[in-house]
């Protein structure tokens, strides 16, 4: 690819599906929403993430199936508590389906080394984070082997995952 599309362009160009696998127990603790939440400030996802809600809502209204699976250690980290608390108002409200898989249940799954987004089963956006969970540059791939591994891993996690409405934090 001559130019790498933005995440928003990838989402807007998506026609059938967008799946996201998250495998870390914390992300970007410098995120102002997380900092506020950790300090006890009430978080309104519709205000904090209006752009995300609009982007995903637009995709799901076009018929794009958006699914997010999270593999989490239990007992969960404070960051995962934050994610769980905002999921209804952020992800579910936008039209995403979300499931949670306790890490202990993921032992038999061949997992990629990084979190990712897979668009229309053909374009893989690999997310990179530093050791503290701060976001680094992503990598875009059309490599069939990478796509097949990530698609297989996502579906295996999804099959074992617990729907958000049923997942109780431990």
Secondary structure, 3 states (H helix, E strand, C coil): CCCCCCHHHHHHHCCCEEEEEECCCCCCCCCHHHHHHHCCCCCCHHHHCHHHHHHHHHHHHCCCEEEEEEEECCCCCHHHHHHHHHHHHHHHHHCCEEEEEEHHHHCCCCCCCCCEEEECCCEEEEEEECCCCCEEEEEEECCHHHHHHHHHHHHHHHHHCEEHHHCCCC
